Structure formats: structure tokens, C-alpha cells
Amino acid sequence: MTTERTYDFIVVSNRLPVDRVVPATGEAFWQHSPGGLVTALEPVMRASAGAWIGWAGQPDLEFEPFESDGIKIVPVPLSTSDIENYYEGFSNDTLWPLYHDVIAPPKYRREWWDAYVEVNQRFSDAAAKASAHGAAVWVHDYQLQLVPQMLREARPDLVIGFFNHIPFPPYGIYSQLPWRRQIIEGLLGADVIGFQRLADAGNFARAVRRLKGYDTRGPIIEVPIEVDDPGAGSHRHVTRSRHGGLVRTVLAMQFPISIDARMYEEMASRPEIQERARQIRKDLGNPKTIMLGVDRLDYTKGIGHRLEAFGELLADGRISVDDVTLVQVASPSRERVETYRQLRDEIELTVGRINGDYSSISHTAISYLHHGYPREEMVALYLAADVMLVTALRDGMNLVAKEYVASRVDDDGVLILSEFAGASDELRQALLINPHDIEGLKDAMLRAISMPKRERSRRMRVLRKRVLTNDVARWSAAFLDALTRSAHADHPLQHPLGHESRER
């Protein structure tokens, strides 16, 4: 009889940390795709022989579990219909705009919701099957908000964490969702629910009070347990409420995410990347000031607002195309969604108009780049840019702001940062702006251009200390510590080093 291997630490996310590459010739292979989340979790996953559950990125294909760099990879299959309804539909055309303050109108379609429930159940089943008794399961992001409760019902022995990488909206906005109660119930299946900002955690607690009537005390939410619940004895942190009933306590609080700051610092210190930064400036005509925007092409990023402000400064004669240029990197995003196709058309029309009106033979007003770049090239761009523009209309965190700061090993450069990005809670030495206030944004741009070197250095030193101290490893450690406290004293996360997976 064969035994199935189970694991003490499980990560569940929409996408796997590997991509399947299909070359023109030869066999397909799996390629590591390290992001901040992967970098933060790799050490504990290897130490505890962890498993990562997610979609492989290609529809209508099924893959057996496999090993990658010491991590067990468990692919969850999604069909073309799943991608259309669960991912592009409910996740990105319902939840994404709703959670970002309805900057674009959300669409509420029942068939999308049905697909969302079905796919969440598939992820939950995979996690339940791969988890050892008492394992810790960390679920990530808005695509999988029903998984915690599904897992709790199937496996009440598990320690369950959930982290929401995007904002959680105020109740007045959230209440529009026809399935608002089901989402809240899904999230409350977790022992620890993490948010980017204190305000997001507060919005969630208010939604819980309004929709469920549960008591909340700061970050603690009391979830009632039925006396005849067969899993009541397995629930963690079971106490009696002030009304005398049994409750399970859930921790919902902020854990602001970050980046692998030392990696960016190391890359920015390489002579070849510094030389590439100098070459970029030369290729742009050695302007006095290079402004930089780096975003996914998304309506939440405020790209149009910064283009409007930049264009007006040129029109007013307050800056000259000979002295100031804007580089806008807008990587492709969700191009099958109509809202995103329209956004691309609008941005490219605006760039074309501004360049047509103000560019000269030797200087281009805006260098617009609609594709992604390797990390080394991005660090070179960060070093070349005098001013970084982060003008998000709503953003859970915005890691580009932190990448820019970590890359500025010369203690130079100015960060203009939207107060509606989560990063603004930490990066207070940036020039904080309201992107809807075009006049205020223009004033901040001019202030950044003329800021004395001494002030630039002072601000950047403070910013760098913050980013280098509160890096992604510290973020993951803080969340896992909170999750560990929700576990039994002898839970494997208490002793992550050298702990082997178990078999059943």
C-alpha cells in the first residue's frame, strides 16, 4: 500500500512559485520565479519540508506534484472556463475594483461567483490532502478568501493563516457585494488574518460587526462556536464570551509586506549595473532630471494622473523638455479584460499627444515602455532616476516604492508617494501627495526637481533605514510568529529547523 506524504507547513496561493517554460525546441521545463513572497518563505519551507499549492499558469493541463529547490510543488488544475469566470471574472472584474474603492465599476455575475466557490473548494481540498495533522496552512490573497473556512470545516486540527495583499474596503463600499456575508465567513475560518494597513484591519472588523454581529476587541474577533459542533474540541483559543457562549478567537491585524531589501542593495552596488544606469541617462540625452514611473498597467496606479500633471507642467512652461524627461514603464496586465484594454488605449493616446506637443528632435518628453524588464534593468533604472513617481489611487502596499529606496545606495533621489498606497504609512520621508490633486502633484514634482542635495540625502537615509530594517523576512517572521502563537506549544513551526514531513 502506498502512503501519501503530508507536510507540516503549507502555502496556498493562486499561482505557484515556478513557471512552466515551453521552448520552441526541446522539452518543457519548470523555472523558478522568485518574488518577494517566495524569497521570504523559502527558508522555513525548506526547513520544515513544506509544500506550495497553486495554479501552474496554463489552463486545461494537469501536473503531478514534484520537487523544486527543496519545496514540494502541488499544482491545482484550472480550465479555460475557470480562468474566464473565477480569475478574470470574479477575482479581477468583481473583487479587484470593489476592493480598490470602485475606481472602476465592479461587475456582479452569479456564474462568476459559482466558479469562485468551486475553485476555492478545489484549492481547499488540495491543502487538506497535503496537510499533516496540526499543520500550519498559510493562504494568500483575494482569489482564495473562501479557503480558510472550507479548510476549517474539513480539517479543524489545522492552524490557518490568511494574508490579504490588497486593500480591504470600507463597509459602505464592501456592502455592495451580493456575497459579502459569505466572504466574511470564509475569512473568519482563519486563526490569523493579515492586512497591509491598520485601516484595512479596521474595515474588516467593522464588516464583521455589521454582517455577523460578533464582538471585536482591537485585533481580536470572537467567533461563536455551536455547542454541538463536532470539531469544537479541535478549535484553537476556545474561550467563553462575556455572554457566556463558547467562542473561537481570531486575530485580524496589519502586517505590512516588504521586499528583499538587501538583494536590491547588493544589485545596486554592482559596477556593471551602475554603468548601465549611466548609459540610460546618456541614452535619454543626459537631462538634468529623470522622472520614473514603474507600474502594472492598471487603473489603480494613477498613471493618467501623473501624465496629466507632467503635461501641464510642460504646457505652463514650468519645466522644459530639454531639462526633464519622464520614463514610464507600464508592464502588460490582464489584457483580456476590457477595462484594461481601454486603459491602455487612453494612456497611449495621452503619451502620444504630450510627445507630439512637446518633444524635440533631441529630447523626448515621455519614454513609454509597455513591457516588463529583468530585475537588473529595473535596478539600473532606479539608480538613473532622480525622482520616483508612485501616484496610486489605491494600493495595498506598492513595493516599487520600497525597491527604489533599497536601490539608492548613493543616498540620493526623491520619492513622490501617494498617501493612498500602504507604503505611505512607513515611508513618511517621501513627498506624500494626493494624486487626485493635480495642482498639488505638480507642486511636489517641482519641489522634487529643485530639492537641495542635502535634503535629498537626509530624507533618503531615513527611508533606507526603514526599508532595510523592515524587510520581507521580518514581515514573514512576524506573521508566522502570530500564527505559531495560535498553535499548540509543540507545533512544528516552533522548531522549524530540521523538522521533517510526516507520512500517513
Secondary structure, DSSP 4 states (H G I P E B T S, - for coil): ----EEEEEEEEEEE-SEEEE--SSS--EEEE---HHHHHHHHHHHHTT-EEEEE-SSTT-----EEETTEEEEE----HHHIIIIIIIIIIIIIHHHHTTTSS-----HHHHHHHHHHHHHHHHHHHHHEEEEEEEEEESGGGTTHHHHHHHH-TTSEEEEE--S----HHHHTT-TTHHHHHHHHTTSSEEEESSHHHHHHHHHHHHHHH---EETTEEEEE--TT-TTGGG-SSEEE-TTS-EEEEEEEEE------HHHHHHHHT-HHHHHHHHHHHHHTT--SEEEEEEEES-GGG-HHHHHHHHHHHHHHTSS-TTTEEEEEEEE---TTSHHHHHHHHHHHHHHHHHHHHH--SS--SEEEE-S---HHHHHHHHHH-SEEEE--SSBS--HHHHHHHHH-TTS--EEEEETTBGGGGT-TTSEEE-TT-HHHHHHHHHHHHH--HHHHHHHHHHHHHHHHHS-HHHHHHHHHHHHHHTS-TT-GGGS-TTPPPEE-
